[in-house]
Amino acid sequence: MDTRFPLFENEIAVRFAKRFPGSALVVQQSPLPRSTQELVSLRASQINGCGHCVDMHTKEATAAGESATRLHLVATWRESTVFTEAERAALALAEEGTRLADAHEGVCGATWERVRAHYDDDQVAALVCQVALINAANRLAVIVRQPGGSYEPGMFAAALD
C-alpha cells in the first residue's frame, strides 16, 4: 500500500501532530492503567481499519509488558477469558465510542453504567479522552493511507521532538 500523502513531511500536518503528544501525555499520566489505554487504542484502531495505529499500539503495549495472548484476543474480547470486568467495560466504551453512527444513542446506558462501576472520575475522563484521541489519530492515518508494519516503540514521540 502506498501512502497517498506524506503527512509527516508536511509542515502544517507536523505542527498539528505535535499537539497529540501533549494530549496523550495527559492521559498517560492519569490513573487509567496503561494497559487499558493501549487495549482501548488497539480496539478502536482495529475497528477503524488503521494498520498504522494497530502496528503502533500493539508494539507499544508489548514494550510496556502486555502479553501476546491478550493482544491477539482484543478483537474477540467478548469471547475471551483474559480480560478483567473493568477492561471489558473500557473495551465496550471504545467500541461504542468509535461506532457512534451505528447507534442512535452513541454509547448505551448499560455500557456507561459498567464504566462508572469500575472507574473513578479521573479514570473516566482519561478513558473518554483516549477514545477521542485514538479515533482522531485513526482518521488522520486512514485518510492518507499511512501503512502499518514499520513502527518501533517510542518512534512517534521521538519523531515529534
N, C-alpha and C positions, 0 to 999 in steps of 0.2 A: 504494500500500500504506500502510495506517495502522499506526502503532506501537501495539502492544497496551498498553504500559505506559511511561510516561515515565521510563525507568531513570535517566537523567542528571539528573532533577529530584528524585529520592528521596534523602533523607539517608543511609540505610543503603547504598544502591547507590553513591552518590558516595563515601562513605568507603571502601567496598570497592574501587571503581575507582581511587581514588588510590594504592592499593598497586601497581597494574600498572606505572606508570612506573618505580618503583624496581626492580622485577624486570626490566623491559625494558631499563633503563639498564645493568644488569649485562651483559646480552647485547650491547647496542650498544657497550659499551666493551671487549668481548672481542676477541680476534684473529680471530674469524669475520668474513669480509668482509661489509660492509654490504649489498652486492648479493645475497649468498647469503641473508642474513637476510630481505630483502624478497621474494626469489623463493620461499623456503620459506613465508613468511606468505601470499603470494598464492596459492600452490598449495593449501595447506590450506583457505584461505577459499573457493576455488572448489569444492573437494570438499564442503565443509560447506554450500554454498549461502548464504554470508554476504555479501550485497550491500554491507553497511556496511563490512566489512573488506576486501573486494575493492576497493571505492572508495578506502578509506584507503591500502592498501598499494600500489596502482597509482600513486596520486598521490604518495605519499612516495618511492617508487622513482624516479619521473620527476624529482622535485625533487632527488634525490640523483644524477641523471645517467644513470639506466638508460635504455636505448633502447626505443622503442616496439615495434620488431620483437621483441625478446626478451620484453617483457611480453605481447605478443599471442600468443606461442608457448608460454608457460608450460604451458597446459593440454595441449599436444601435445609436450612436451619430448622424449619418446622418438623422435618422428618429425621432430625439428628438428636443425639443424646448428649452432645458435648458442650452445649451452651447453657448458662445459668438462666433462671427466670428473668433476671434483670437484663441480661444480654438479649433475650428473646423479645422483651418489651422494646429495647432500643432498636433491634433489627426490624420489628414491626413498624415502629415510627419511621425509620429510614425508608422502608418500602412505601408506606402510605404518603410520607412527605415528598418522596420522589415521584410518585404516580398521582399527583394532585388532580390531574384531568380525568382520571379513571373513576373518581368517586365524587358525588355532588357535595359531600361534606368535607372532603380532604382527609384529614386524619380523624378516624372514627372515635367516638366516645370511649369505647372499650379499650382501645389501644392507649388513649390518653390516660385513662384510669390506671392501666398497668404501668405506664411510665411513671406516673405520680406515686405509685405504691413502692417503687424501687429506687427512685432518685429524689434527692433534695432539690431545692430551688436553684442552687448554683449548678448542679449537675444537669437539671432540665434545661436551663438556659444554654449551657455548653452543648448539650445534645441537639437542641434546635438549631443553634448556630452552626454546628458541624454538618448537619443535614443540608442547610442552606449553602454553606461554603463548598461542599463537595459537589453539589448539583451545579453550582456556578462553574467550578473547575471542569466538570464533565462537559458542560456545554461549550466552553472555550475549546477544549481539545477535540471534541467530536466534530464541531463545525469545520475546523481546519484539517481534520483527519490526522491528528498527531498520533503516530503509531506507538504501540507498546513494544517492549522487548529489550530496550537498551538502557533502562533506568538502573541506576546504582543507588543504594541507600545514602541519603544525605545530599544527593545530586541537585535536587530542586532548590533547597535552601542555599547551597554553595553557589549556584548559578546566579542567584539574585542578590548576592552580597555586593 
